[in-house]
Amino acid sequence: MAIFRLPFKPILQKSPVLRAIVLMVFACFILSVMAGEIRYVADTGMPIFQVVFLRNVAGLLFFLPWFARVGFGGLKTERIGAFGLRSLFGFASMLSWFYAVSVLPLADAVALNFTAPIFGTILAIIFLKEVVGIRRGTAMVVGFLGAMIILRPGFAELSIGAYSAVFSAITMASSMIMVKLLSRTESTTAMVALNQLLILPMSLIPALFVWETPTMEQLLIILFIGLLATIGHLAFTKAYSLADASVVMPFDFFRLIFSALIGFIFFMQEPDLLTYVGAAVIFASSIYIAIRESRVSAAQAREKEKEVLAQTAAETRSGPTR
């Protein structure tokens, strides 16, 4: 990351928003390369269950410095059930995403993955009791129409890969809902580390039934995937911490651009025009949802600040005089 930041350092120090944008584009590129590596290692014949397990082993290896510094005491929690549910959703999302990437053109898989914010909004209504107005409701409907443009039910044969990509988006959204609930009491690093630990046995059990001794090349690719996942998600998280989601999220569309280029150059994949049209529709609706959520959150924060100031002023007026 330090090498990446060096050429841009004079610019990035001046603008947190620009830093967020550059980090987001960088994360999109890294995660697209990771998807290409997943496709490549699957094409070598390694079963997807085994790919998922070894990817989690590699991811955990990159957390060893954190464990060495903090110790396992940093994982202490009283909400292990919620962590387990979050990890189950995360495992299901990872498994279905890896399968989708292994059988679909990369651009198609990424385009369908853009539906995750839409499913997240639906789940937030059900489980977090969030109120959604007519505008966000319309945006969700538009997003689903975009997915239908890509899937074309009744006009094109729906593959298991396409279903897997949509299922990955649903379970990813479910995982993010759990993250929202856990973040009220748990630290971000602890959530990620404990998630890695819990997913490991989940992914080991199915991997044992299809296990094949990996080659040295496959192991090196898996290690590279783990490194890319760690760097990509750190850059992704940092970008969202530096600027509002409404500013950062539009640049997530670079994932489709990079994935399409990688698919075309390395795998001879040529997504059709409707994939791009559908992705644009889904993405536009997701951006609108992000902007609305950002505005609602900002308005709620202002109202809360006013209430605190009013309460402080009232306490000051009613306090003892000297």
C-alpha positions as CSV (number, residue, x, y, z in Angstrom):
1,M,0.0,0.0,0.0
2,A,2.9,2.4,0.8
3,I,4.3,1.8,-2.7
4,F,0.9,2.6,-4.2
5,R,0.5,5.8,-2.2
6,L,4.0,7.2,-3.0
7,P,3.4,8.7,-6.5
8,F,0.0,10.2,-5.4
9,K,1.2,11.4,-1.9
10,P,1.3,15.2,-2.7
11,I,-2.3,15.1,-4.1
12,L,-3.8,12.7,-1.6
13,Q,-2.6,14.7,1.5
14,K,-4.6,17.7,0.3
15,S,-8.0,16.0,-0.2
16,P,-9.6,13.2,1.8
17,V,-12.3,12.9,-0.9
18,L,-9.6,12.4,-3.6
19,R,-7.9,9.8,-1.4
20,A,-11.2,8.0,-1.1
21,I,-11.8,8.0,-4.9
22,V,-8.3,6.8,-5.7
23,L,-8.5,4.1,-3.0
24,M,-11.9,3.0,-4.3
25,V,-10.6,2.7,-7.9
26,F,-7.5,0.8,-6.6
27,A,-9.7,-1.6,-4.6
28,C,-11.9,-2.2,-7.7
29,F,-8.8,-3.1,-9.7
30,I,-7.4,-5.4,-7.0
31,L,-10.7,-7.2,-6.5
32,S,-11.1,-7.6,-10.2
33,V,-7.7,-9.2,-10.5
34,M,-8.6,-11.4,-7.6
35,A,-11.7,-12.6,-9.5
36,G,-9.6,-13.3,-12.5
37,E,-7.2,-15.4,-10.3
38,I,-10.2,-17.3,-8.9
39,R,-11.3,-18.1,-12.4
40,Y,-7.8,-19.2,-13.4
41,V,-7.2,-21.5,-10.4
42,A,-10.7,-23.1,-11.0
43,D,-9.8,-23.6,-14.6
44,T,-6.7,-25.6,-13.5
45,G,-9.1,-28.2,-12.0
46,M,-9.1,-27.3,-8.3
47,P,-12.6,-27.9,-6.9
48,I,-14.4,-24.7,-5.7
49,F,-14.9,-26.1,-2.2
50,Q,-11.2,-26.5,-1.9
51,V,-10.5,-23.0,-3.4
52,V,-12.7,-21.4,-0.8
53,F,-11.1,-23.3,2.1
54,L,-7.5,-22.5,1.0
55,R,-8.4,-18.9,0.3
56,N,-9.6,-18.6,3.9
57,V,-6.4,-20.3,5.2
58,A,-4.4,-17.7,3.2
59,G,-6.6,-14.9,4.5
60,L,-6.0,-16.0,8.1
61,L,-2.3,-16.1,7.5
62,F,-2.3,-12.3,6.8
63,F,-4.1,-11.8,10.1
64,L,-1.3,-13.5,12.1
65,P,0.5,-10.1,12.8
66,W,-2.7,-8.8,14.3
67,F,-3.1,-11.9,16.5
68,A,0.6,-11.6,17.6
69,R,0.1,-8.0,18.6
70,V,-3.4,-8.2,20.2
71,G,-3.6,-11.8,21.2
72,F,-6.8,-13.9,21.2
73,G,-8.2,-11.7,24.0
74,G,-9.0,-9.3,21.2
75,L,-11.7,-11.8,20.0
76,K,-13.6,-11.9,23.3
77,T,-17.3,-11.3,22.7
78,E,-20.6,-12.1,24.3
79,R,-22.4,-12.3,20.9
80,I,-20.8,-15.5,19.5
81,G,-24.2,-16.5,18.1
82,A,-24.5,-13.3,16.0
83,F,-20.9,-13.8,14.8
84,G,-21.7,-17.4,13.8
85,L,-24.7,-16.3,11.8
86,R,-22.7,-13.5,10.1
87,S,-19.9,-16.1,9.2
88,L,-22.5,-18.5,7.8
89,F,-23.8,-15.8,5.5
90,G,-20.2,-14.8,4.6
91,F,-19.3,-18.4,3.8
92,A,-22.4,-18.9,1.6
93,S,-21.7,-15.7,-0.2
94,M,-18.1,-16.5,-0.8
95,L,-18.9,-20.1,-2.0
96,S,-21.6,-18.9,-4.4
97,W,-19.5,-16.0,-5.6
98,F,-16.5,-18.2,-6.3
99,Y,-18.7,-20.6,-8.2
100,A,-20.3,-17.8,-10.3
101,V,-16.9,-16.4,-11.2
102,S,-15.7,-19.9,-12.2
103,V,-18.5,-20.4,-14.7
104,L,-19.8,-17.0,-15.8
105,P,-18.1,-14.3,-17.8
106,L,-16.5,-12.0,-15.1
107,A,-18.4,-9.0,-16.2
108,D,-21.8,-10.9,-15.9
109,A,-20.9,-12.1,-12.4
110,V,-19.9,-8.5,-11.2
111,A,-23.0,-7.0,-12.8
112,L,-25.3,-9.3,-10.9
113,N,-23.3,-8.7,-7.8
114,F,-24.3,-5.0,-8.0
115,T,-27.7,-6.0,-6.7
116,A,-26.4,-6.5,-3.1
117,P,-27.3,-2.9,-2.0
118,I,-30.8,-3.5,-3.2
119,F,-31.2,-6.7,-1.3
120,G,-29.5,-5.0,1.7
121,T,-32.2,-2.3,1.7
122,I,-35.0,-4.9,1.6
123,L,-33.4,-6.8,4.5
124,A,-32.9,-3.6,6.5
125,I,-36.7,-2.9,6.1
126,I,-37.5,-6.4,7.5
127,F,-34.9,-6.8,10.3
128,L,-33.8,-3.3,11.2
129,K,-37.2,-1.8,10.8
130,E,-35.9,1.0,8.5
131,V,-38.6,3.1,6.8
132,V,-38.3,3.3,3.1
133,G,-40.1,6.0,1.2
134,I,-41.5,5.9,-2.3
135,R,-38.2,7.1,-3.9
136,R,-36.0,4.4,-2.5
137,G,-38.8,1.9,-3.1
138,T,-38.9,2.9,-6.8
139,A,-35.1,2.7,-7.0
140,M,-35.3,-0.9,-5.7
141,V,-37.8,-1.8,-8.4
142,V,-35.6,-0.2,-11.1
143,G,-32.7,-2.2,-9.8
144,F,-34.6,-5.5,-10.1
145,L,-35.5,-4.5,-13.6
146,G,-31.8,-4.1,-14.4
147,A,-31.1,-7.6,-13.1
148,M,-33.9,-8.9,-15.3
149,I,-32.3,-7.3,-18.3
150,I,-29.1,-9.3,-17.6
151,L,-30.8,-12.5,-16.7
152,R,-33.5,-12.2,-19.5
153,P,-35.8,-14.9,-18.0
154,G,-37.9,-16.5,-20.7
155,F,-35.5,-15.3,-23.4
156,A,-32.3,-16.9,-22.3
157,E,-31.5,-20.1,-20.4
158,L,-30.9,-19.3,-16.8
159,S,-27.7,-20.9,-15.7
160,I,-26.7,-22.1,-12.2
161,G,-23.9,-19.6,-12.3
162,A,-26.4,-16.7,-12.7
163,Y,-28.5,-18.0,-9.8
164,S,-25.3,-18.3,-7.8
165,A,-24.3,-14.7,-8.5
166,V,-27.7,-13.5,-7.3
167,F,-27.6,-15.8,-4.3
168,S,-24.1,-14.4,-3.5
169,A,-25.6,-10.9,-3.5
170,I,-28.4,-11.8,-1.2
171,T,-26.1,-13.6,1.3
172,M,-23.6,-10.7,1.1
173,A,-26.4,-8.3,2.0
174,S,-27.4,-10.5,4.9
175,S,-23.8,-10.5,6.1
176,M,-23.7,-6.7,6.0
177,I,-26.9,-6.5,8.0
178,M,-25.2,-8.6,10.7
179,V,-22.2,-6.4,10.5
180,K,-24.4,-3.3,11.1
181,L,-25.9,-5.0,14.2
182,L,-22.5,-6.2,15.5
183,S,-20.7,-2.9,14.9
184,R,-22.8,-1.4,17.7
185,T,-20.7,-3.2,20.2
186,E,-17.7,-4.9,18.4
187,S,-14.6,-3.5,16.8
188,T,-14.1,-3.7,13.0
189,T,-10.8,-5.6,13.2
190,A,-12.2,-8.1,15.7
191,M,-15.2,-8.7,13.5
192,V,-13.1,-9.5,10.4
193,A,-10.6,-11.7,12.3
194,L,-13.3,-13.7,14.1
195,N,-15.2,-14.1,10.9
196,Q,-12.0,-15.6,9.3
197,L,-11.7,-18.0,12.2
198,L,-15.3,-19.2,12.1
199,I,-15.5,-19.6,8.3
200,L,-12.4,-21.8,8.3
201,P,-14.1,-25.0,9.8
202,M,-17.2,-24.2,7.7
203,S,-15.2,-24.3,4.5
204,L,-13.0,-27.3,5.6
205,I,-15.9,-29.8,5.9
206,P,-17.1,-29.7,2.3
207,A,-13.5,-29.3,1.0
208,L,-12.6,-32.7,2.6
209,F,-15.1,-34.5,0.3
210,V,-13.5,-33.2,-2.9
211,W,-9.9,-32.7,-1.8
212,E,-7.1,-33.0,-4.4
213,T,-3.5,-32.5,-3.6
214,P,-2.8,-28.9,-4.9
215,T,0.2,-28.2,-7.1
216,M,2.8,-25.6,-6.1
217,E,1.4,-23.2,-8.7
218,Q,-2.1,-23.6,-7.3
219,L,-0.9,-22.9,-3.8
220,L,1.0,-19.7,-4.9
221,I,-2.1,-18.5,-6.7
222,I,-4.2,-19.1,-3.6
223,L,-1.7,-17.2,-1.5
224,F,-1.9,-14.4,-4.0
225,I,-5.7,-14.4,-3.9
226,G,-5.6,-14.1,-0.1
227,L,-3.2,-11.2,-0.3
228,L,-5.3,-9.4,-3.0
229,A,-8.5,-10.0,-0.8
230,T,-6.8,-8.4,2.2
231,I,-5.4,-5.4,0.3
232,G,-8.6,-4.9,-1.7
233,H,-10.9,-5.0,1.3
234,L,-8.7,-2.7,3.4
235,A,-8.6,-0.1,0.6
236,F,-12.4,-0.5,0.1
237,T,-13.1,0.0,3.8
238,K,-10.6,3.0,4.0
239,A,-12.3,4.7,1.1
240,Y,-15.7,4.5,2.7
241,S,-14.2,5.9,6.0
242,L,-12.7,9.0,4.2
243,A,-15.9,10.1,2.3
244,D,-19.6,9.7,2.1
245,A,-21.0,6.5,0.4
246,S,-22.7,8.8,-2.1
247,V,-19.3,10.1,-3.2
248,V,-17.4,6.8,-3.2
249,M,-20.0,4.3,-4.5
250,P,-20.2,5.5,-8.1
251,F,-16.6,4.5,-8.6
252,D,-17.5,0.9,-7.7
253,F,-18.6,0.7,-11.4
254,F,-14.9,0.4,-12.2
255,R,-15.2,-3.2,-11.0
256,L,-17.3,-4.0,-14.1
257,I,-14.8,-2.2,-16.4
258,F,-11.8,-3.9,-15.0
259,S,-13.5,-7.3,-14.9
260,A,-14.7,-7.0,-18.5
261,L,-11.1,-6.1,-19.6
262,I,-9.6,-9.0,-17.6
263,G,-12.2,-11.4,-19.0
264,F,-11.6,-10.3,-22.5
265,I,-7.8,-10.2,-22.4
266,F,-7.1,-13.4,-20.4
267,F,-10.3,-15.6,-20.9
268,M,-11.6,-14.5,-24.3
269,Q,-14.9,-13.5,-22.7
270,E,-17.2,-11.0,-24.6
271,P,-20.3,-9.9,-22.5
272,D,-23.1,-8.7,-24.7
273,L,-24.5,-5.2,-24.7
274,L,-27.5,-6.0,-22.5
275,T,-25.1,-7.0,-19.6
276,Y,-23.7,-3.4,-19.6
277,V,-27.2,-1.9,-20.0
278,G,-28.5,-4.0,-17.1
279,A,-25.5,-3.3,-14.9
280,A,-25.9,0.5,-15.6
281,V,-29.5,0.3,-14.5
282,I,-28.7,-1.7,-11.3
283,F,-25.8,0.6,-10.5
284,A,-27.9,3.8,-11.0
285,S,-30.5,2.5,-8.6
286,S,-27.9,1.5,-6.0
287,I,-26.2,4.9,-6.2
288,Y,-29.6,6.6,-5.7
289,I,-30.3,4.3,-2.6
290,A,-26.8,5.2,-1.2
291,I,-27.4,9.0,-1.7
292,R,-30.8,8.8,0.0
293,E,-29.4,6.8,2.9
294,S,-26.6,9.3,3.2
295,R,-29.0,12.2,3.3
296,V,-31.3,10.5,5.8
297,S,-28.4,9.7,8.1
298,A,-27.1,13.2,7.9
299,A,-30.5,14.6,8.7
300,Q,-30.8,12.3,11.7
301,A,-27.4,13.3,12.9
302,R,-28.3,17.0,12.7
303,E,-31.5,16.3,14.6
304,K,-29.7,14.4,17.3
305,E,-27.1,17.2,17.6
306,K,-29.9,19.8,18.0
307,E,-31.5,17.6,20.8
308,V,-28.2,17.4,22.6
309,L,-27.6,21.2,22.4
310,A,-31.1,21.9,23.5
311,Q,-30.7,19.5,26.5
312,T,-27.4,21.1,27.4
313,A,-28.8,24.6,27.2
314,A,-31.8,23.6,29.4
315,E,-29.5,22.0,32.0
316,T,-27.4,25.2,32.0
317,R,-30.4,27.5,32.6
318,S,-31.7,25.3,35.3
319,G,-28.4,24.9,37.1
320,P,-27.4,26.5,40.4
321,T,-26.6,30.2,40.3
322,R,-23.7,31.8,42.2
